[in-house]
Structure formats: structure tokens, C-alpha cells
Amino acid sequence: MTSSFLAAACACLCAWPALALVTRTDRDDAEYLELASHYTSALRLTAPAGEGVLIAPRWILTSAARSKGPARVRIGERDHAIQATYAHAESGVALLLLKEAVTAAEATPIYRGADEAGKGVVIAGHGGDGRRRAGINTVDRVDARTLEVRIRKGDDASDLQGALTPAEIGAPAYLQVDGQRFVAGIATTIAGDRETYARVSALADWIDGTMFRAAADEARGSVTPPARHR
């Protein structure tokens, strides 16, 4: 990665409201846009603002910091009402249950493996200009709850390396295994050249349990409260 990329990244991070995913200066923006076209489950949320990812037709996984606000999200050209919000305080993520299924995007399942370290991930976000871009990075560190991605330098950088901006908290990181895409992380912290993601595989039981209980409540005709917290 060139020094000009680092300088551009710093400039972009200081002016994030007007910009999207920070990309390499020696790559055409069209390459990032084209890669992102294959990741339609990466969503720009407008109310609440931020990023999220569709993991089932009615379920969005996002940052808990982005889950507050008006009870609607706009996906594509359509507004979707939020039926309930379920926050996982320890990880900093939240699940949004929509009243109706999303038809403008295809859901991506969550990753359940334990081998994320060292693997390449695709990150996708929209930033201030609203256009979805995707970049390719590497998981540098894994612990029980988080994945960490470091923006690399020189020959260590991927050909389509990208960096999220603060506007893209809640954005997903995808893994591809045997041709299948999975959601492996949700961006929770961006600090300099490091990005921290909640580790989705560590949240699989909570996600499954939350979705199961919500479905059971609906089957019984129960009224789901507007928000639940772990």
C-alpha cells in the first residue's frame, strides 16, 4: 500500500460524512463498486442511521449503537417498520426484527466456524454518498468475542484493500467458504489502521435463540415489545 493511500485514508477519516469506504488510490473505484454488487445483504440504514446486514428475510444484524432512533429503516426504495430490537450489550451488536420480509436484497447466513484468523474477508459499506463499496482485507487477530482487521502497508495490502469510515459502524465482514458467503463480523470500533468487529460465530447461539423466541411469540399471537436487551 502506498504512502498516498495512507494519506488519503487519514483525510477521508477526518471528513467521513461526505465519503464512503476508503479505497486504494491506485485502483479504479469501479472495481470496489463491482465487488459490492455481489453483496446486496449489506444495507445502509437511514433511520436509525448506519450500516447493517440482512441475515434472514426479516432480520438485520447491526451495531447496537446504530439500533436506536425512529422505528423504521429504508431498504432500497421501500420503508420497513421495525417490530422489535434485541440488543446484546456484551458484544455491542443488535438484531432488528422487521414487520415484513425484505425483497430488495438476499439474506446472507451467519458464520458458525471457529477458524476466522488469517482468512480474507470482504467488508462492505456505504458511507456518506450512499453507494455500496466493498474491499478485501485479512483477519489479523481473533479472540473469544472479536475479530480485528489491520489496514496493511506495501506488498502486504490486498489488491482491493479498503477501510471503513466511522459512518460505517455496523457494516458486515464476509467470509467465503466453498463458494458460500457468510457474515463473520459486525464493525463496532474503527481506530486508526485497525477495525474491530463483533465475532458473529460467538453470537450464533444468541442469534438463534432470539429468532426462535420471536417466532414462537408470533405463533402464539403474543405482542412483541418494541425492545429487548440481553
MDAnalysis code that builds the backbone (N, CA, C; Angstrom):
import MDAnalysis as mda
import numpy as np

u = mda.Universe.empty(690, n_residues=230, atom_resindex=np.repeat(np.arange(230), 3), trajectory=True)
u.add_TopologyAttr("name", ["N", "CA", "C"] * 230)
u.add_TopologyAttr("resid", np.arange(1, 231))
u.add_TopologyAttr("resname", ["MET", "THR", "SER", "SER", "PHE", "LEU", "ALA", "ALA", "ALA", "CYS", "ALA", "CYS", "LEU", "CYS", "ALA", "TRP", "PRO", "ALA", "LEU", "ALA", "LEU", "VAL", "THR", "ARG", "THR", "ASP", "ARG", "ASP", "ASP", "ALA", "GLU", "TYR", "LEU", "GLU", "LEU", "ALA", "SER", "HIS", "TYR", "THR", "SER", "ALA", "LEU", "ARG", "LEU", "THR", "ALA", "PRO", "ALA", "GLY", "GLU", "GLY", "VAL", "LEU", "ILE", "ALA", "PRO", "ARG", "TRP", "ILE", "LEU", "THR", "SER", "ALA", "ALA", "ARG", "SER", "LYS", "GLY", "PRO", "ALA", "ARG", "VAL", "ARG", "ILE", "GLY", "GLU", "ARG", "ASP", "HIS", "ALA", "ILE", "GLN", "ALA", "THR", "TYR", "ALA", "HIS", "ALA", "GLU", "SER", "GLY", "VAL", "ALA", "LEU", "LEU", "LEU", "LEU", "LYS", "GLU", "ALA", "VAL", "THR", "ALA", "ALA", "GLU", "ALA", "THR", "PRO", "ILE", "TYR", "ARG", "GLY", "ALA", "ASP", "GLU", "ALA", "GLY", "LYS", "GLY", "VAL", "VAL", "ILE", "ALA", "GLY", "HIS", "GLY", "GLY", "ASP", "GLY", "ARG", "ARG", "ARG", "ALA", "GLY", "ILE", "ASN", "THR", "VAL", "ASP", "ARG", "VAL", "ASP", "ALA", "ARG", "THR", "LEU", "GLU", "VAL", "ARG", "ILE", "ARG", "LYS", "GLY", "ASP", "ASP", "ALA", "SER", "ASP", "LEU", "GLN", "GLY", "ALA", "LEU", "THR", "PRO", "ALA", "GLU", "ILE", "GLY", "ALA", "PRO", "ALA", "TYR", "LEU", "GLN", "VAL", "ASP", "GLY", "GLN", "ARG", "PHE", "VAL", "ALA", "GLY", "ILE", "ALA", "THR", "THR", "ILE", "ALA", "GLY", "ASP", "ARG", "GLU", "THR", "TYR", "ALA", "ARG", "VAL", "SER", "ALA", "LEU", "ALA", "ASP", "TRP", "ILE", "ASP", "GLY", "THR", "MET", "PHE", "ARG", "ALA", "ALA", "ALA", "ASP", "GLU", "ALA", "ARG", "GLY", "SER", "VAL", "THR", "PRO", "PRO", "ALA", "ARG", "HIS", "ARG"])
u.atoms.positions = np.array([
    [0.854, -1.180, 0.000],
    [0.000, 0.000, 0.000],
    [0.893, 1.235, 0.000],
    [0.615, 2.159, -0.839],
    [1.445, 3.339, -0.989],
    [1.202, 4.331, 0.127],
    [2.192, 5.251, 0.323],
    [2.016, 6.291, 1.340],
    [0.871, 7.208, 0.983],
    [0.608, 7.351, -0.325],
    [-0.514, 8.196, -0.741],
    [-1.841, 7.602, -0.289],
    [-1.920, 6.247, -0.230],
    [-3.140, 5.616, 0.277],
    [-3.356, 5.954, 1.736],
    [-2.275, 5.890, 2.528],
    [-2.388, 6.219, 3.948],
    [-2.807, 7.659, 4.155],
    [-2.228, 8.556, 3.361],
    [-2.591, 9.972, 3.486],
    [-4.045, 10.183, 3.128],
    [-4.474, 9.511, 2.062],
    [-5.876, 9.640, 1.653],
    [-6.804, 9.080, 2.709],
    [-6.388, 7.957, 3.321],
    [-7.220, 7.354, 4.363],
    [-7.394, 8.299, 5.534],
    [-6.304, 8.927, 5.951],
    [-6.388, 9.874, 7.070],
    [-7.304, 11.037, 6.734],
    [-7.168, 11.539, 5.515],
    [-8.016, 12.657, 5.098],
    [-9.469, 12.251, 5.074],
    [-9.734, 11.031, 4.574],
    [-11.114, 10.573, 4.491],
    [-11.713, 10.367, 5.871],
    [-10.925, 9.830, 6.790],
    [-11.442, 9.579, 8.119],
    [-11.764, 10.867, 8.855],
    [-11.126, 11.946, 8.447],
    [-11.408, 13.245, 9.064],
    [-12.641, 13.901, 8.455],
    [-13.075, 13.416, 7.299],
    [-14.201, 14.038, 6.609],
    [-15.236, 12.997, 6.229],
    [-15.501, 12.067, 7.137],
    [-16.322, 10.910, 6.798],
    [-17.748, 11.186, 6.374],
    [-18.440, 12.269, 6.797],
    [-19.829, 12.416, 6.392],
    [-20.022, 12.478, 4.888],
    [-19.022, 12.933, 4.127],
    [-19.210, 13.105, 2.691],
    [-18.634, 11.960, 1.883],
    [-18.056, 10.956, 2.555],
    [-17.307, 9.953, 1.829],
    [-17.758, 8.552, 2.182],
    [-17.345, 7.605, 1.335],
    [-17.677, 6.210, 1.569],
    [-16.421, 5.439, 1.921],
    [-16.487, 4.117, 1.772],
    [-15.351, 3.248, 2.046],
    [-14.070, 3.847, 1.477],
    [-13.023, 3.918, 2.309],
    [-11.743, 4.458, 1.864],
    [-11.044, 3.401, 1.021],
    [-10.701, 3.739, -0.204],
    [-10.155, 2.774, -1.153],
    [-8.736, 3.154, -1.571],
    [-8.045, 2.224, -2.199],
    [-6.688, 2.480, -2.664],
    [-6.716, 3.512, -3.790],
    [-5.760, 4.433, -3.756],
    [-5.709, 5.469, -4.794],
    [-5.235, 4.920, -6.133],
    [-4.607, 3.742, -6.125],
    [-4.118, 3.168, -7.376],
    [-5.064, 2.122, -7.953],
    [-6.319, 2.110, -7.480],
    [-7.333, 1.216, -8.019],
    [-8.543, 2.037, -8.451],
    [-9.183, 1.581, -9.503],
    [-10.367, 2.264, -10.008],
    [-11.538, 2.040, -9.056],
    [-12.262, 3.103, -8.769],
    [-13.419, 2.994, -7.882],
    [-14.424, 1.980, -8.404],
    [-14.494, 1.822, -9.717],
    [-15.453, 0.888, -10.311],
    [-15.213, -0.544, -9.834],
    [-13.964, -0.885, -9.484],
    [-13.670, -2.236, -9.013],
    [-14.319, -2.484, -7.656],
    [-14.301, -1.479, -6.797],
    [-14.929, -1.606, -5.486],
    [-16.453, -1.657, -5.611],
    [-16.993, -0.873, -6.516],
    [-18.436, -0.878, -6.740],
    [-18.887, -2.214, -7.309],
    [-18.096, -2.778, -8.221],
    [-18.465, -4.052, -8.833],
    [-18.430, -5.173, -7.813],
    [-17.380, -5.202, -6.975],
    [-17.309, -6.230, -5.935],
    [-18.513, -6.134, -5.014],
    [-18.889, -4.928, -4.653],
    [-20.007, -4.731, -3.730],
    [-21.342, -5.166, -4.316],
    [-21.442, -5.200, -5.638],
    [-22.710, -5.580, -6.272],
    [-23.093, -7.018, -5.965],
    [-22.130, -7.826, -5.490],
    [-22.401, -9.222, -5.149],
    [-22.796, -9.387, -3.682],
    [-22.830, -8.274, -2.940],
    [-23.111, -8.339, -1.504],
    [-24.315, -7.462, -1.174],
    [-25.453, -7.820, -1.734],
    [-26.655, -6.994, -1.569],
    [-27.224, -7.054, -0.159],
    [-26.803, -8.022, 0.647],
    [-27.309, -8.072, 2.025],
    [-26.707, -6.988, 2.901],
    [-25.622, -6.336, 2.439],
    [-25.047, -5.198, 3.162],
    [-25.952, -3.993, 2.939],
    [-26.525, -3.483, 4.015],
    [-27.571, -2.469, 3.906],
    [-27.141, -1.148, 4.527],
    [-27.585, -0.083, 3.919],
    [-27.450, 1.240, 4.521],
    [-28.749, 1.544, 5.245],
    [-28.658, 1.759, 6.548],
    [-29.839, 2.066, 7.349],
    [-29.949, 3.572, 7.489],
    [-31.145, 4.080, 7.305],
    [-31.320, 5.531, 7.348],
    [-32.026, 6.005, 8.603],
    [-32.788, 5.180, 9.251],
    [-33.460, 5.580, 10.476],
    [-33.778, 4.326, 11.289],
    [-32.902, 3.858, 12.150],
    [-31.679, 4.503, 12.613],
    [-30.581, 4.523, 11.553],
    [-29.699, 5.505, 11.654],
    [-28.650, 5.669, 10.661],
    [-27.528, 4.661, 10.888],
    [-26.843, 4.313, 9.811],
    [-25.696, 3.432, 9.923],
    [-25.746, 2.306, 8.920],
    [-25.108, 1.193, 9.269],
    [-24.999, 0.035, 8.399],
    [-25.559, -1.190, 9.107],
    [-25.913, -2.171, 8.318],
    [-26.380, -3.434, 8.859],
    [-26.316, -4.489, 7.778],
    [-26.688, -5.709, 8.141],
    [-26.656, -6.796, 7.167],
    [-27.880, -7.681, 7.370],
    [-28.490, -8.067, 6.280],
    [-29.678, -8.913, 6.308],
    [-29.233, -10.365, 6.457],
    [-29.604, -11.005, 7.575],
    [-29.208, -12.393, 7.797],
    [-30.380, -13.364, 7.645],
    [-31.568, -12.843, 7.519],
    [-32.782, -13.603, 7.239],
    [-33.771, -12.586, 6.672],
    [-34.817, -13.031, 5.987],
    [-35.701, -12.063, 5.308],
    [-36.249, -10.951, 6.180],
    [-36.411, -11.203, 7.492],
    [-36.944, -10.172, 8.382],
    [-35.954, -9.728, 9.452],
    [-34.697, -10.161, 9.346],
    [-33.760, -9.899, 10.422],
    [-32.516, -9.170, 9.921],
    [-32.176, -8.061, 10.599],
    [-30.976, -7.284, 10.304],
    [-30.063, -7.332, 11.521],
    [-28.794, -7.648, 11.285],
    [-27.776, -7.606, 12.330],
    [-26.985, -6.320, 12.156],
    [-26.818, -5.568, 13.234],
    [-26.173, -4.259, 13.142],
    [-25.449, -3.953, 14.457],
    [-24.864, -2.786, 14.543],
    [-24.262, -2.331, 15.788],
    [-25.351, -1.846, 16.731],
    [-25.205, -2.160, 18.008],
    [-26.182, -1.684, 18.982],
    [-26.208, -0.162, 19.023],
    [-25.063, 0.467, 18.700],
    [-25.002, 1.928, 18.682],
    [-25.853, 2.512, 17.568],
    [-26.161, 1.707, 16.543],
    [-26.959, 2.173, 15.410],
    [-28.412, 1.724, 15.498],
    [-28.777, 1.055, 16.583],
    [-30.109, 0.462, 16.660],
    [-31.141, 1.357, 17.337],
    [-30.750, 2.581, 17.702],
    [-31.677, 3.485, 18.362],
    [-32.184, 4.520, 17.369],
    [-33.389, 4.979, 17.591],
    [-33.932, 6.004, 16.707],
    [-35.326, 5.632, 16.240],
    [-35.834, 6.312, 15.198],
    [-37.167, 6.016, 14.669],
    [-37.300, 4.546, 14.309],
    [-38.506, 4.020, 14.456],
    [-38.728, 2.586, 14.292],
    [-38.969, 2.190, 12.837],
    [-38.156, 2.720, 11.924],
    [-38.265, 2.354, 10.513],
    [-36.871, 2.348, 9.901],
    [-36.682, 1.521, 8.892],
    [-35.459, 1.553, 8.098],
    [-35.857, 1.583, 6.632],
    [-35.035, 2.239, 5.831],
    [-35.295, 2.303, 4.399],
    [-34.316, 1.384, 3.691],
    [-34.839, 0.421, 2.956],
    [-34.030, -0.543, 2.228],
    [-34.437, -0.482, 0.766],
    [-33.490, -0.089, -0.078],
    [-33.835, 0.142, -1.471],
    [-34.779, 1.320, -1.571],
    [-35.908, 1.110, -2.191],
    [-36.889, 2.180, -2.344],
    [-38.057, 2.033, -1.379],
    [-37.916, 1.190, -0.393],
    [-39.054, 0.888, 0.465],
    [-38.713, 1.072, 1.935],
    [-39.648, 1.665, 2.684],
    [-39.513, 1.771, 4.131],
    [-40.004, 0.489, 4.788],
    [-39.271, 0.037, 5.804],
    [-39.658, -1.148, 6.567],
    [-39.795, -0.761, 8.029],
    [-40.915, -1.102, 8.621],
    [-41.129, -0.838, 10.043],
    [-40.387, -1.886, 10.875],
    [-39.773, -1.432, 11.977],
    [-39.096, -2.333, 12.899],
    [-40.097, -2.797, 13.947],
    [-40.257, -4.098, 14.056],
    [-41.190, -4.663, 15.031],
    [-40.573, -4.745, 16.424],
    [-39.287, -5.088, 16.477],
    [-38.619, -5.209, 17.775],
    [-37.114, -5.092, 17.593],
    [-36.444, -4.641, 18.644],
    [-34.988, -4.542, 18.673],
    [-34.464, -5.376, 19.837],
    [-33.462, -6.190, 19.562],
    [-32.865, -7.059, 20.573],
    [-31.372, -6.748, 20.644],
    [-30.918, -6.189, 21.745],
    [-29.522, -5.781, 21.869],
    [-28.727, -6.786, 22.693],
    [-27.508, -7.036, 22.256],
    [-26.570, -7.883, 23.008],
    [-25.493, -6.955, 23.546],
    [-25.661, -6.543, 24.788],
    [-24.820, -5.485, 25.349],
    [-23.342, -5.854, 25.376],
    [-23.017, -7.116, 25.648],
    [-21.622, -7.508, 25.790],
    [-20.839, -7.395, 24.492],
    [-21.493, -7.645, 23.371],
    [-20.801, -7.627, 22.079],
    [-20.954, -6.305, 21.338],
    [-21.961, -5.515, 21.722],
    [-22.204, -4.256, 21.021],
    [-22.965, -4.406, 19.729],
    [-23.692, -5.515, 19.554],
    [-24.499, -5.699, 18.348],
    [-25.973, -5.754, 18.720],
    [-26.811, -5.658, 17.698],
    [-28.249, -5.735, 17.904],
    [-28.897, -6.421, 16.712],
    [-30.023, -7.046, 16.979],
    [-30.865, -7.626, 15.938],
    [-32.113, -6.773, 15.793],
    [-32.450, -6.447, 14.560],
    [-33.680, -5.726, 14.264],
    [-34.643, -6.686, 13.590],
    [-35.821, -6.840, 14.158],
    [-36.863, -7.663, 13.558],
    [-37.818, -6.753, 12.802],
    [-37.947, -6.967, 11.506],
    [-38.829, -6.166, 10.674],
    [-40.232, -6.760, 10.659],
    [-41.214, -5.918, 10.459],
    [-42.590, -6.408, 10.396],
    [-42.848, -7.209, 9.134],
    [-42.154, -6.852, 8.046],
    [-42.338, -7.556, 6.782],
    [-40.990, -7.961, 6.209],
    [-40.983, -9.007, 5.413],
    [-39.753, -9.505, 4.817],
    [-39.207, -8.534, 3.777],
    [-37.888, -8.502, 3.679],
    [-37.210, -7.686, 2.672],
    [-37.162, -8.459, 1.355],
    [-37.539, -7.806, 0.275],
    [-37.495, -8.448, -1.040],
    [-36.453, -7.820, -1.952],
    [-35.872, -6.685, -1.527],
    [-34.919, -5.968, -2.371],
    [-33.489, -6.441, -2.180],
    [-33.256, -7.396, -1.275],
    [-31.905, -7.891, -1.012],
    [-31.996, -9.352, -0.590],
    [-30.921, -10.102, -0.852],
    [-30.874, -11.516, -0.477],
    [-30.100, -11.678, 0.824],
    [-30.684, -12.373, 1.779],
    [-30.058, -12.562, 3.084],
    [-28.811, -13.437, 2.971],
    [-27.854, -13.181, 3.877],
    [-26.637, -13.974, 3.963],
    [-26.591, -14.654, 5.327],
    [-26.371, -15.968, 5.393],
    [-26.339, -16.658, 6.689],
    [-25.122, -16.268, 7.516],
    [-25.210, -16.497, 8.809],
    [-24.092, -16.182, 9.703],
    [-23.051, -17.299, 9.675],
    [-21.807, -16.935, 9.994],
    [-20.725, -17.910, 10.043],
    [-20.710, -18.591, 11.408],
    [-20.482, -19.904, 11.416],
    [-20.530, -20.675, 12.654],
    [-19.202, -21.393, 12.950],
    [-18.205, -21.191, 12.110],
    [-16.920, -21.842, 12.327],
    [-16.088, -21.101, 13.353],
    [-14.899, -21.656, 13.630],
    [-14.003, -21.053, 14.625],
    [-12.610, -20.845, 14.049],
    [-12.537, -20.661, 12.727],
    [-11.246, -20.606, 12.040],
    [-11.049, -19.307, 11.269],
    [-11.555, -18.193, 11.815],
    [-11.506, -16.931, 11.064],
    [-10.099, -16.338, 10.942],
    [-9.224, -16.625, 11.886],
    [-7.895, -15.998, 11.909],
    [-7.127, -16.266, 10.618],
    [-6.580, -15.191, 10.050],
    [-5.769, -15.293, 8.851],
    [-6.541, -15.377, 7.558],
    [-7.851, -15.437, 7.628],
    [-8.659, -15.558, 6.414],
    [-8.955, -14.185, 5.818],
    [-9.143, -14.162, 4.514],
    [-9.553, -12.939, 3.838],
    [-11.034, -12.682, 4.054],
    [-11.377, -11.423, 4.270],
    [-12.777, -11.040, 4.443],
    [-13.107, -9.885, 3.496],
    [-14.341, -9.860, 3.066],
    [-14.851, -8.734, 2.282],
    [-15.641, -7.837, 3.219],
    [-15.274, -6.567, 3.283],
    [-16.031, -5.598, 4.069],
    [-16.844, -4.735, 3.117],
    [-18.040, -4.371, 3.522],
    [-18.911, -3.612, 2.624],
    [-19.637, -2.528, 3.398],
    [-19.646, -1.316, 2.844],
    [-20.332, -0.200, 3.476],
    [-20.714, 0.854, 2.460],
    [-21.435, 1.868, 2.923],
    [-21.969, 2.901, 2.033],
    [-21.425, 4.293, 2.309],
    [-21.083, 4.603, 3.567],
    [-20.586, 5.933, 3.872],
    [-21.584, 7.021, 3.522],
    [-21.063, 8.230, 3.333],
    [-21.923, 9.383, 3.135],
    [-22.554, 9.492, 1.772],
    [-21.970, 8.877, 0.739],
    [-22.526, 9.056, -0.607],
    [-23.579, 8.020, -0.952],
    [-23.804, 7.056, -0.070],
    [-24.890, 6.107, -0.259],
    [-24.627, 4.997, -1.254],
    [-23.441, 4.946, -1.845],
    [-23.131, 3.901, -2.827],
    [-22.351, 2.775, -2.145],
    [-22.824, 1.557, -2.323],
    [-22.170, 0.428, -1.676],
    [-20.837, 0.119, -2.346],
    [-19.780, 0.052, -1.512],
    [-18.456, -0.355, -1.964],
    [-17.969, -1.495, -1.078],
    [-17.126, -2.347, -1.639],
    [-16.583, -3.461, -0.873],
    [-15.087, -3.563, -1.097],
    [-14.367, -3.906, -0.043],
    [-12.925, -4.095, -0.118],
    [-12.537, -5.439, 0.471],
    [-11.309, -5.840, 0.245],
    [-10.818, -7.134, 0.718],
    [-9.696, -6.917, 1.728],
    [-9.859, -7.463, 2.934],
    [-8.864, -7.356, 3.994],
    [-8.580, -8.734, 4.578],
    [-7.795, -8.782, 5.637],
    [-7.443, -10.048, 6.282],
    [-7.716, -9.949, 7.776],
    [-8.249, -11.010, 8.356],
    [-8.442, -11.064, 9.801],
    [-7.085, -11.306, 10.452],
    [-6.602, -10.325, 11.211],
    [-5.278, -10.416, 11.817],
    [-5.295, -11.008, 13.214],
    [-6.388, -10.810, 13.932],
    [-6.440, -11.285, 15.315],
    [-7.850, -11.696, 15.666],
    [-7.962, -12.765, 16.434],
    [-9.260, -13.270, 16.880],
    [-9.196, -13.531, 18.370],
    [-10.246, -13.105, 19.098],
    [-10.383, -13.569, 20.470],
    [-11.796, -14.103, 20.640],
    [-12.210, -14.347, 21.849],
    [-13.491, -15.015, 22.074],
    [-14.676, -14.233, 21.519],
    [-14.549, -12.899, 21.474],
    [-15.698, -12.082, 21.083],
    [-15.484, -11.213, 19.856],
    [-14.232, -11.030, 19.441],
    [-13.984, -10.055, 18.373],
    [-13.049, -10.595, 17.295],
    [-13.145, -9.953, 16.134],
    [-12.194, -10.116, 15.036],
    [-11.540, -8.760, 14.823],
    [-10.250, -8.755, 14.535],
    [-9.568, -7.493, 14.268],
    [-8.950, -7.511, 12.878],
    [-9.170, -6.439, 12.142],
    [-8.599, -6.260, 10.811],
    [-7.652, -5.070, 10.862],
    [-6.455, -5.237, 10.321],
    [-5.478, -4.148, 10.266],
    [-5.272, -3.727, 8.822],
    [-5.299, -2.413, 8.578],
    [-5.026, -1.895, 7.240],
    [-3.530, -2.059, 6.976],
    [-3.191, -2.828, 5.970],
    [-1.802, -3.218, 5.730],
    [-1.076, -2.248, 4.815],
    [0.242, -2.346, 4.819],
    [1.085, -1.451, 4.037],
    [1.807, -2.214, 2.919],
    [2.174, -1.482, 1.886],
    [3.022, -2.010, 0.831],
    [2.513, -3.291, 0.220],
    [3.421, -4.264, 0.049],
    [3.064, -5.512, -0.607],
    [2.140, -6.384, 0.232],
    [1.978, -6.046, 1.517],
    [1.080, -6.827, 2.373],
    [-0.387, -6.494, 2.122],
    [-0.651, -5.368, 1.481],
    [-2.030, -4.947, 1.228],
    [-2.630, -5.761, 0.100],
    [-3.925, -6.071, 0.212],
    [-4.595, -6.766, -0.878],
    [-4.811, -5.811, -2.045],
    [-5.051, -6.370, -3.224],
    [-5.248, -5.533, -4.409],
    [-6.449, -4.604, -4.271],
    [-7.448, -5.028, -3.511],
    [-8.639, -4.195, -3.315],
    [-8.850, -3.913, -1.827],
    [-7.762, -3.593, -1.148],
    [-7.895, -3.273, 0.265],
    [-8.774, -2.037, 0.446],
    [-9.564, -2.053, 1.506],
    [-10.422, -0.918, 1.814],
    [-10.472, -0.696, 3.305],
    [-10.894, 0.505, 3.710],
    [-11.010, 0.839, 5.128],
    [-12.366, 1.481, 5.379],
    [-13.026, 1.045, 6.433],
    [-14.295, 1.647, 6.798],
    [-14.075, 3.040, 7.382],
    [-15.095, 3.873, 7.286],
    [-15.090, 5.165, 7.959],
    [-15.995, 5.074, 9.186],
    [-15.919, 6.039, 10.112],
    [-16.799, 5.992, 11.281],
    [-18.286, 5.953, 10.932],
    [-18.646, 6.443, 9.754],
    [-20.047, 6.405, 9.339],
    [-20.534, 4.986, 9.079],
    [-19.589, 4.048, 8.963],
    [-19.956, 2.685, 8.573],
    [-19.907, 1.678, 9.719],
    [-19.990, 2.173, 10.948],
    [-20.152, 1.285, 12.089],
    [-21.418, 0.453, 11.862],
    [-21.316, -0.834, 12.141],
    [-22.431, -1.743, 11.883],
    [-22.290, -2.500, 10.577],
    [-21.277, -2.147, 9.770],
    [-21.069, -2.800, 8.481],
    [-20.585, -4.233, 8.674],
    [-20.919, -5.119, 7.732],
    [-20.521, -6.516, 7.863],
    [-19.161, -6.825, 7.264],
    [-18.559, -7.890, 7.784],
    [-17.391, -8.524, 7.168],
    [-17.820, -9.927, 6.761],
    [-17.565, -10.276, 5.507],
    [-17.996, -11.561, 4.967],
    [-16.825, -12.521, 4.796],
    [-17.073, -13.783, 5.065],
    [-16.167, -14.869, 4.728],
    [-16.800, -15.696, 3.611],
    [-15.967, -16.250, 2.749],
    [-16.472, -17.159, 1.731],
    [-15.813, -18.520, 1.923],
    [-16.643, -19.551, 2.056],
    [-16.165, -20.913, 2.274],
    [-16.852, -21.837, 1.283],
    [-16.058, -22.512, 0.468],
    [-16.596, -23.451, -0.526],
    [-17.674, -22.795, -1.389],
    [-17.405, -21.552, -1.771],
    [-18.320, -20.843, -2.656],
    [-19.525, -20.225, -1.981],
    [-19.668, -20.406, -0.683],
    [-20.802, -19.865, 0.066],
    [-20.360, -18.671, 0.898],
    [-21.120, -17.578, 0.849],
    [-20.806, -16.390, 1.648],
    [-21.477, -16.473, 3.010],
    [-20.763, -15.961, 4.018],
    [-21.285, -15.923, 5.377],
    [-20.947, -14.570, 6.000],
    [-21.770, -14.137, 6.960],
    [-21.472, -12.935, 7.740],
    [-20.622, -13.357, 8.931],
    [-19.379, -12.853, 8.973],
    [-18.448, -13.250, 10.025],
    [-18.273, -12.189, 11.098],
    [-18.525, -10.913, 10.772],
    [-18.295, -9.855, 11.745],
    [-19.189, -8.652, 11.508],
    [-19.372, -7.869, 12.564],
    [-20.093, -6.598, 12.509],
    [-19.183, -5.532, 13.094],
    [-18.886, -4.490, 12.314],
    [-17.956, -3.449, 12.741],
    [-18.490, -2.707, 13.961],
    [-17.661, -2.652, 15.010],
    [-18.054, -1.955, 16.233],
    [-17.113, -0.811, 16.593],
    [-15.833, -0.904, 16.180],
    [-14.859, 0.133, 16.511],
    [-13.907, 0.336, 15.345],
    [-13.652, 1.608, 14.996],
    [-12.669, 1.956, 13.972],
    [-11.695, 2.922, 14.618],
    [-10.417, 2.526, 14.680],
    [-9.407, 3.354, 15.333],
    [-8.120, 3.297, 14.533],
    [-7.826, 4.383, 13.815],
    [-6.608, 4.427, 13.015],
    [-6.601, 3.355, 11.949],
    [-5.555, 2.507, 11.954],
    [-5.458, 1.473, 10.928],
    [-6.036, 0.143, 11.395],
    [-6.816, 0.151, 12.469],
    [-7.404, -1.090, 12.981],
    [-8.920, -0.980, 13.077],
    [-9.569, -2.052, 12.678],
    [-11.019, -2.143, 12.742],
    [-11.380, -3.370, 13.571],
    [-12.281, -3.189, 14.519],
    [-12.716, -4.284, 15.369],
    [-14.153, -4.653, 15.028],
    [-14.375, -5.952, 14.899],
    [-15.688, -6.489, 14.541],
    [-16.163, -7.443, 15.638],
    [-17.437, -7.365, 15.981],
    [-18.017, -8.392, 16.840],
    [-17.968, -9.711, 16.087],
    [-17.528, -10.750, 16.765],
    [-17.377, -12.061, 16.134],
    [-18.724, -12.768, 16.078],
    [-19.273, -12.889, 14.901],
    [-20.627, -13.411, 14.737],
    [-20.718, -14.878, 15.141],
    [-19.678, -15.665, 14.893],
    [-19.724, -17.077, 15.278],
    [-19.914, -17.246, 16.778],
    [-19.387, -16.298, 17.560],
    [-19.539, -16.356, 19.014],
    [-20.942, -15.968, 19.451],
    [-21.705, -15.369, 18.551],
    [-23.060, -14.921, 18.859],
    [-24.124, -15.830, 18.277],
    [-23.717, -16.933, 17.670],
    [-24.663, -17.790, 16.957],
    [-25.789, -18.285, 17.859],
    [-25.455, -18.724, 19.075],
    [-26.495, -19.234, 19.977],
    [-27.479, -18.137, 20.353],
    [-26.953, -16.933, 20.624],
    [-27.848, -15.813, 20.963],
    [-28.736, -15.444, 19.776],
    [-28.162, -15.388, 18.588],
    [-28.935, -15.061, 17.392],
    [-30.022, -16.112, 17.165],
    [-29.642, -17.388, 17.211],
    [-30.616, -18.462, 17.006],
    [-31.723, -18.405, 18.044],
    [-31.335, -18.224, 19.312],
    [-32.322, -18.195, 20.379],
    [-33.273, -17.016, 20.266],
    [-32.729, -15.856, 19.903],
    [-33.565, -14.662, 19.753],
    [-34.576, -14.849, 18.629],
    [-34.123, -15.367, 17.512],
    [-35.023, -15.572, 16.378],
    [-36.069, -16.641, 16.684],
    [-35.663, -17.691, 17.386],
    [-36.609, -18.759, 17.743],
    [-37.682, -18.239, 18.679],
    [-37.268, -17.490, 19.707],
    [-38.247, -16.980, 20.669],
    [-39.202, -15.996, 20.015],
    [-38.693, -15.165, 19.104],
    [-39.561, -14.211, 18.417],
    [-40.581, -14.941, 17.556],
    [-40.150, -15.994, 16.873],
    [-41.075, -16.781, 16.047],
    [-42.128, -17.459, 16.924],
    [-41.709, -17.959, 18.089],
    [-42.650, -18.608, 18.999],
    [-43.669, -17.605, 19.528],
    [-43.208, -16.399, 19.843],
    [-44.124, -15.355, 20.312],
    [-45.173, -15.048, 19.245],
    [-44.722, -14.940, 18.013],
    [-45.657, -14.639, 16.923],
    [-46.645, -15.782, 16.712],
    [-46.173, -17.009, 16.823],
    [-47.045, -18.165, 16.636],
    [-48.135, -18.216, 17.698],
    [-47.796, -17.748, 18.897],
    [-48.785, -17.716, 19.988],
    [-49.664, -16.482, 19.924],
    [-49.318, -15.566, 19.014],
    [-50.085, -14.338, 18.915],
    [-49.698, -13.311, 19.943],
    [-48.522, -13.511, 20.554],
    [-48.067, -12.550, 21.567],
    [-47.664, -11.251, 20.900],
    [-47.821, -10.171, 21.643],
    [-47.363, -8.865, 21.161],
    [-45.903, -8.703, 21.537],
    [-45.035, -8.590, 20.544],
    [-43.608, -8.443, 20.816],
    [-43.328, -7.030, 21.277],
    [-42.635, -6.852, 22.400],
    [-42.325, -5.494, 22.874],
    [-41.397, -4.780, 21.906],
    [-41.365, -3.451, 21.938],
    [-40.560, -2.705, 20.984],
    [-39.064, -2.898, 21.142],
    [-38.586, -3.312, 22.319],
    [-37.152, -3.507, 22.500],
    [-36.900, -4.505, 23.611],
    [-35.891, -5.345, 23.382],
    [-35.461, -6.264, 24.427],
    [-33.966, -6.203, 24.513],
    [-33.434, -6.331, 25.718],
    [-31.986, -6.273, 25.909],
    [-31.548, -7.514, 26.682],
    [-30.399, -8.013, 26.280],
    [-29.870, -9.215, 26.932],
    [-29.438, -8.885, 28.341],
])
